[in-house]
Amino acid sequence: MPNITFPMHERQRGAATLLVTMVLLFSTSIVMLYLNRSILFEQKTSANQMRSTMALEMAEAGMEWATGMLNTAYDINANCAFLTTTNISFRRKYVQTRWNAATNPTSDVVPATTTYPGCKVNGNTTTCNCPAVPTSGSATAALGTEVLPGFTAAFSATSDPEAVRIIVTGCTAQVGTCTPASAGNSDATATISTILKLRPLLRAAPAAPLTCGTSCMVGGSYNIVNQDVATSGILVNAGTAITSGPGTSYTSIPGQPGANALVGNDASLSAISSADPTCSNSSMFSAYFGSTIAQYAASPMTKTIAGCSSASSCGGLVDTAYNDGWRSFYFPDGFARNNSSGSLGSVSDPVTLVSAAGFDVNGNIDIYGMIFSNDANVNDLGTGTANIHGALVTCAGYKNNGNGTLEYNADVLNGVRRSTGSLVRVPGSWTDRCTASSANPPLITCN
């Protein structure tokens, strides 16, 4: 074959192409590296945002959990489970801690500030712990060492004796319990706070131990007592006439004329009962409770007990519910209690009994609380030797033929307001601007 030789300038023609190719490749590499750096930055940003969102969602879940537990009447155990025999609810354990005090008991909000109940969340499963309030130092929920997201709640007092501030710390997955002091052990944390204010079921306490929408007929050997100066010692307040039997005794404040203690033909009561003669519109009930009967029955703090018109079974049903932690009751079929002994409620821990079909109390028992009958018929209440400490209100008429005492007790009625109310969020009080100090327990500041 002939030997073909190309000129020198033709053999070097591909060098320029190679150079251009290398420049383009280098440029493309730089662009790809920059794009990859942006992608990595976006991935890290997304991951951090996800962790931050998870921590905030944990904190919000903890706030809902704590609010729900505070508005549940059931007693709880160390695992925050309901229906146990510990005889203390979440609210009384952490927020109204002075209810069970041996000295100076009060139903004011006196929160436990060094105890942190909480939960860990594993999918649809929640593991919670509600530790006992220590006499000194602090106590934190014991939630094991499983690496899971969780939250704890803390409580502090406000200037309002019927309000409490809740501070919840939420964390992404970590080994220990999520608290303000250990929050640094997780990838992300969030601390939020809000104020809950008590919304009492009993908005306005009656001013007399016995209040009737229409007539009040007190007979038998019955005693009506009111020595409360703030209410002027009023004994009976009726929309129409007041009738007293020969065995009835009245005790008011010293110096109070008998005519002033028995207030009949009250124009305001008469107007309410006349506008709602069948008691179907909850007019009399709303005057004191600020809601309808249906709203009262639907409250999370109210226990509805149907079929309680039989004295042989009603007492046991009420006692069981009371031992479970309930203090507010609604009886759609009436309430009957007969041949019972002991007491229902106490001065510092009273009950609210509301019936749509009247009351029949005939036995040896002391009831501490507020009783309301929404029955349009005359109520035969307080027969036997039953003693009622607090107040009794009927939508229509009242008649008594037995023995016993009806005593006005302002402390009982004040306890009724706070023991049966719901805690609701104060608008505008939510904030996530909270910080915790390194102290043990940490000082939590929210603004």
Legacy VTK file of the C-alpha trace (Angstrom):
# vtk DataFile Version 3.0
C-alpha trace
ASCII
DATASET POLYDATA
POINTS 447 float
0.000 0.000 0.000
1.187 3.465 -0.671
2.416 5.403 2.385
0.182 8.439 2.829
1.561 11.271 4.923
-0.610 14.180 6.144
0.800 17.635 6.523
1.714 18.753 10.082
-1.082 21.328 10.366
-3.673 18.692 9.497
-2.385 16.247 12.175
-2.749 18.882 14.956
-6.298 19.904 14.030
-7.953 17.795 16.903
-6.042 19.551 19.703
-8.368 22.535 19.658
-11.405 20.269 19.845
-9.916 18.425 22.827
-9.168 21.698 24.582
-12.690 22.974 24.037
-14.111 19.670 25.258
-12.027 19.786 28.448
-13.129 23.358 29.134
-16.769 22.420 28.660
-16.368 19.343 30.869
-14.694 21.386 33.584
-17.397 24.039 33.386
-20.109 21.404 33.540
-18.428 19.826 36.557
-18.338 23.146 38.357
-22.006 23.726 37.589
-22.905 20.198 38.779
-20.916 20.642 41.971
-22.725 23.897 42.653
-26.084 22.318 41.940
-25.202 19.368 44.155
-24.202 21.769 46.921
-27.571 23.495 46.590
-29.348 20.142 46.717
-27.453 19.148 49.855
-28.268 22.500 51.421
-31.943 22.055 50.558
-31.893 18.522 51.989
-30.372 19.736 55.243
-32.814 22.617 55.392
-35.757 20.262 54.771
-34.481 17.828 57.395
-34.113 20.619 59.957
-37.553 21.939 59.079
-39.023 18.455 59.495
-37.372 18.059 62.911
-38.504 21.502 63.994
-42.054 20.794 62.823
-42.072 17.427 64.602
-40.922 19.043 67.857
-43.610 21.727 67.566
-46.257 19.112 66.778
-45.126 17.139 69.833
-45.492 20.262 71.945
-48.958 20.958 70.517
-49.959 17.330 71.122
-48.753 17.668 74.695
-50.829 20.818 75.161
-53.964 19.047 73.893
-53.186 16.046 76.106
-52.686 18.162 79.218
-55.850 20.198 78.527
-57.875 17.039 78.032
-56.501 15.451 81.206
-57.323 18.589 83.205
-60.919 18.398 81.965
-61.405 14.737 82.842
-63.066 13.904 86.151
-61.724 10.346 86.379
-59.095 9.457 88.929
-55.735 8.390 87.477
-52.819 6.132 88.389
-49.062 6.534 87.826
-49.491 5.694 84.130
-52.154 8.398 83.721
-54.770 5.671 83.123
-58.385 6.215 84.203
-60.618 4.332 86.629
-58.257 3.417 89.438
-58.498 3.631 93.196
-55.965 6.414 93.709
-58.816 8.877 94.369
-57.111 11.824 92.740
-57.669 13.298 89.304
-55.068 14.866 87.015
-56.374 18.339 87.868
-56.239 17.794 91.602
-52.844 16.139 91.367
-51.078 18.922 89.476
-53.228 22.073 89.387
-55.545 22.234 92.389
-53.179 20.507 94.789
-54.574 22.020 97.984
-57.921 20.215 97.783
-56.640 17.300 99.817
-54.508 19.346 102.202
-54.931 18.361 105.830
-54.698 22.012 106.855
-56.020 25.069 105.067
-57.706 23.233 102.178
-58.713 25.381 99.235
-60.059 24.856 95.741
-57.905 27.656 94.321
-55.441 26.890 91.554
-52.229 26.021 93.415
-50.166 24.159 90.790
-47.277 21.778 91.319
-44.377 23.622 89.686
-41.663 20.965 90.014
-43.392 17.937 88.482
-43.359 17.023 84.776
-45.955 14.468 83.584
-45.602 13.474 79.952
-45.677 10.882 77.199
-43.657 9.237 74.440
-45.316 8.556 71.106
-44.711 5.463 68.978
-46.996 5.716 65.955
-50.512 5.255 67.296
-49.284 4.097 70.709
-48.714 6.517 73.573
-46.806 5.680 76.752
-47.465 8.172 79.549
-46.419 8.659 83.145
-47.875 10.931 85.831
-45.378 10.977 88.714
-46.311 11.844 92.265
-45.673 15.393 93.388
-42.574 15.324 95.639
-42.369 17.150 98.945
-38.978 18.502 97.846
-36.981 18.555 94.629
-38.547 17.686 91.286
-40.143 14.654 89.622
-40.080 13.783 85.916
-42.170 11.278 83.970
-40.468 7.884 83.748
-40.879 6.909 80.083
-38.132 4.339 79.530
-35.079 4.460 77.228
-36.720 3.771 73.877
-35.688 6.344 71.258
-38.994 8.066 70.506
-40.403 11.601 70.256
-42.277 12.869 73.290
-43.307 15.748 75.518
-43.707 16.825 79.137
-45.980 19.423 80.707
-45.221 21.878 83.496
-47.544 24.183 85.412
-47.228 27.601 86.994
-49.568 29.961 88.802
-50.934 33.218 87.426
-52.322 36.297 89.110
-55.808 34.810 88.676
-56.676 32.204 91.370
-58.896 30.408 88.842
-56.309 30.171 86.039
-53.129 28.205 85.383
-50.311 28.479 82.846
-49.281 25.275 81.062
-45.788 25.012 79.562
-45.180 22.044 77.255
-41.803 20.983 75.853
-41.833 18.752 72.771
-38.800 16.856 71.419
-37.887 14.726 68.448
-36.733 11.159 69.135
-34.378 10.810 72.086
-33.453 8.197 74.683
-34.554 10.001 77.827
-37.645 11.967 78.760
-38.174 15.273 77.000
-37.947 18.013 79.625
-36.676 21.592 79.501
-33.477 20.409 81.206
-32.815 17.467 78.822
-34.163 18.996 75.622
-30.628 19.416 74.261
-30.340 15.632 73.863
-32.702 15.614 70.875
-32.292 16.955 67.331
-34.991 19.581 67.822
-37.160 20.941 70.632
-40.073 23.332 70.959
-41.592 24.919 74.069
-45.045 26.482 74.011
-47.276 27.933 76.670
-50.881 28.973 77.173
-53.167 30.014 80.033
-56.266 28.014 80.953
-59.096 29.746 82.786
-61.790 28.011 84.801
-65.274 28.139 83.297
-67.530 27.174 86.218
-70.677 25.158 85.625
-72.343 27.107 88.444
-72.014 30.731 87.363
-74.100 32.409 90.095
-74.726 30.777 93.451
-78.224 31.190 94.937
-78.613 33.576 97.863
-80.780 31.251 99.980
-80.608 27.615 101.053
-84.037 27.028 99.434
-85.107 28.712 96.177
-88.348 27.851 94.383
-89.580 29.036 91.018
-93.161 28.984 92.311
-94.255 27.951 95.834
-92.181 26.657 98.760
-94.000 24.424 101.266
-91.795 23.399 104.172
-93.358 20.912 106.575
-92.413 18.230 109.044
-89.651 18.713 111.572
-87.360 20.429 109.123
-84.666 23.015 109.837
-83.542 25.687 107.389
-80.358 27.523 108.334
-78.493 30.456 106.769
-75.982 32.348 108.883
-74.052 33.739 105.929
-73.794 37.519 106.310
-73.014 38.069 102.603
-76.487 36.743 101.667
-78.206 38.654 104.519
-79.255 35.336 106.026
-82.113 34.784 103.561
-83.695 31.402 104.276
-86.354 30.858 101.600
-86.789 32.643 98.279
-89.949 31.810 96.316
-91.630 33.009 93.165
-95.056 32.786 94.801
-96.134 31.825 98.348
-94.089 30.357 101.222
-95.881 27.915 103.537
-94.331 26.656 106.787
-95.485 23.688 108.870
-95.759 23.751 112.661
-92.553 21.729 113.127
-90.394 23.878 110.832
-87.580 25.876 112.384
-85.615 28.733 110.832
-82.182 30.036 111.850
-80.813 33.211 110.277
-78.131 35.738 111.225
-78.588 37.495 114.589
-80.908 40.469 114.381
-82.472 39.440 111.091
-86.283 39.874 111.228
-88.125 36.723 110.230
-90.116 38.569 107.583
-86.895 39.587 105.840
-85.464 36.064 105.902
-88.479 34.595 104.076
-88.753 36.270 100.669
-91.943 35.231 98.877
-93.573 36.504 95.687
-90.173 37.394 94.276
-90.835 39.228 91.013
-87.671 38.005 89.266
-88.302 34.348 90.133
-91.947 34.665 89.206
-91.059 36.155 85.812
-88.641 33.311 85.055
-91.056 30.548 86.074
-94.002 32.177 84.279
-92.017 32.409 81.050
-91.107 28.712 81.278
-93.954 26.946 83.127
-92.983 23.459 81.880
-89.259 23.958 82.666
-88.469 22.846 79.125
-86.447 25.925 78.178
-83.975 25.707 81.096
-84.823 29.294 82.052
-84.433 28.833 85.812
-81.411 26.616 85.306
-79.726 29.172 83.045
-80.206 31.900 85.654
-77.751 30.093 87.920
-75.658 27.915 85.625
-75.447 30.183 82.589
-76.201 27.316 80.195
-78.993 24.973 79.187
-79.621 21.589 80.742
-78.390 19.951 77.528
-75.128 21.907 77.631
-74.619 20.987 81.260
-75.201 17.307 80.498
-72.730 17.453 77.576
-69.928 18.929 79.702
-66.875 16.638 79.975
-67.046 17.122 83.743
-70.654 15.840 84.031
-71.598 12.213 84.635
-75.038 11.279 83.286
-76.746 8.475 85.216
-79.973 7.200 83.665
-82.485 5.009 85.463
-81.697 6.541 88.862
-85.309 6.904 89.959
-85.148 3.695 92.000
-83.818 4.234 95.516
-82.615 0.629 95.683
-80.090 1.110 92.863
-79.517 4.832 92.468
-77.363 5.248 95.560
-74.908 2.574 94.441
-74.606 4.071 90.960
-73.838 7.524 92.352
-71.370 6.204 94.933
-69.459 4.253 92.270
-69.225 7.291 90.018
-68.166 9.468 92.932
-65.398 7.028 93.853
-64.202 7.153 90.233
-63.745 10.914 90.566
-67.008 12.407 89.285
-68.429 15.400 91.142
-71.021 16.749 88.681
-74.077 14.596 87.940
-77.122 14.715 85.691
-80.159 12.464 86.201
-82.487 12.466 83.161
-84.966 10.117 84.886
-84.870 11.601 88.374
-82.880 10.986 91.528
-83.902 8.825 94.490
-81.912 8.002 97.595
-83.356 6.012 100.468
-82.150 4.420 103.720
-78.566 5.510 103.141
-75.967 6.475 105.686
-72.730 8.382 105.518
-72.247 11.332 103.212
-72.011 12.332 99.579
-69.346 14.974 99.020
-67.659 17.181 101.602
-67.160 20.860 102.329
-63.934 21.014 100.310
-65.046 18.443 97.715
-68.771 19.003 97.016
-71.081 17.619 94.333
-73.589 19.075 91.882
-76.806 17.093 91.430
-79.128 18.124 88.596
-82.300 16.195 87.826
-84.794 16.548 84.993
-87.498 14.672 86.889
-87.332 15.702 90.514
-85.588 14.448 93.653
-86.653 12.060 96.400
-84.193 11.950 99.269
-85.457 9.835 102.150
-82.742 8.497 104.367
-79.939 9.201 106.797
-77.411 10.973 104.664
-75.461 14.232 104.465
-75.173 15.776 101.000
-72.642 18.548 100.442
-73.272 20.468 97.255
-75.718 22.150 94.923
-79.043 20.448 94.092
-81.228 21.559 91.196
-84.542 20.071 90.095
-85.823 20.926 86.631
-89.151 19.204 87.195
-92.319 21.262 86.701
-94.099 19.222 89.395
-93.859 19.842 93.134
-90.693 18.193 94.475
-90.976 16.085 97.599
-87.351 16.469 98.659
-85.472 16.109 101.903
-87.806 13.672 103.618
-86.503 11.335 106.279
-83.513 12.726 108.160
-81.448 13.916 105.206
-79.177 16.897 105.760
-78.230 19.079 102.794
-75.269 21.470 103.100
-75.099 24.005 100.293
-78.262 25.035 98.482
-81.350 23.623 96.788
-83.123 25.191 93.786
-86.271 23.969 92.056
-87.591 25.168 88.721
-91.172 24.986 89.998
-92.622 24.173 93.431
-91.208 22.416 96.480
-92.755 20.411 99.298
-91.120 18.779 102.289
-92.740 16.486 104.825
-89.848 14.914 106.685
-87.001 15.635 109.046
-83.544 16.989 108.460
-81.662 20.208 107.870
-81.101 22.393 104.841
-78.068 24.577 105.589
-76.655 27.303 103.354
-72.897 26.891 103.020
-70.935 29.439 100.984
-67.731 27.350 101.103
-69.561 24.408 99.580
-71.005 26.521 96.778
-67.609 28.064 96.101
-66.162 24.560 95.857
-68.964 23.582 93.464
-67.937 26.374 91.085
-64.341 25.190 90.888
-64.601 21.427 91.219
-67.068 20.988 88.360
-65.915 23.662 85.899
-63.957 23.204 82.673
-60.575 24.782 81.998
-60.577 26.628 78.664
-57.831 28.482 76.805
-57.593 32.214 77.242
-57.547 33.813 73.757
-54.218 35.415 72.938
-52.312 33.612 75.709
-50.583 31.064 73.420
-46.891 31.694 72.853
-43.797 29.810 71.695
-41.413 32.414 73.084
-40.336 30.331 76.058
-36.878 29.736 77.496
-35.640 27.438 80.267
-32.715 28.013 82.588
-30.115 25.363 83.491
-31.372 25.149 87.084
-32.965 21.973 88.457
-35.888 22.329 88.191
-35.405 24.836 85.374
-36.946 28.269 85.561
-39.240 28.574 82.556
-39.948 32.051 81.232
-42.544 32.732 78.542
-43.516 36.049 76.993
LINES 1 448
447 0 1 2 3 4 5 6 7 8 9 10 11 12 13 14 15 16 17 18 19 20 21 22 23 24 25 26 27 28 29 30 31 32 33 34 35 36 37 38 39 40 41 42 43 44 45 46 47 48 49 50 51 52 53 54 55 56 57 58 59 60 61 62 63 64 65 66 67 68 69 70 71 72 73 74 75 76 77 78 79 80 81 82 83 84 85 86 87 88 89 90 91 92 93 94 95 96 97 98 99 100 101 102 103 104 105 106 107 108 109 110 111 112 113 114 115 116 117 118 119 120 121 122 123 124 125 126 127 128 129 130 131 132 133 134 135 136 137 138 139 140 141 142 143 144 145 146 147 148 149 150 151 152 153 154 155 156 157 158 159 160 161 162 163 164 165 166 167 168 169 170 171 172 173 174 175 176 177 178 179 180 181 182 183 184 185 186 187 188 189 190 191 192 193 194 195 196 197 198 199 200 201 202 203 204 205 206 207 208 209 210 211 212 213 214 215 216 217 218 219 220 221 222 223 224 225 226 227 228 229 230 231 232 233 234 235 236 237 238 239 240 241 242 243 244 245 246 247 248 249 250 251 252 253 254 255 256 257 258 259 260 261 262 263 264 265 266 267 268 269 270 271 272 273 274 275 276 277 278 279 280 281 282 283 284 285 286 287 288 289 290 291 292 293 294 295 296 297 298 299 300 301 302 303 304 305 306 307 308 309 310 311 312 313 314 315 316 317 318 319 320 321 322 323 324 325 326 327 328 329 330 331 332 333 334 335 336 337 338 339 340 341 342 343 344 345 346 347 348 349 350 351 352 353 354 355 356 357 358 359 360 361 362 363 364 365 366 367 368 369 370 371 372 373 374 375 376 377 378 379 380 381 382 383 384 385 386 387 388 389 390 391 392 393 394 395 396 397 398 399 400 401 402 403 404 405 406 407 408 409 410 411 412 413 414 415 416 417 418 419 420 421 422 423 424 425 426 427 428 429 430 431 432 433 434 435 436 437 438 439 440 441 442 443 444 445 446
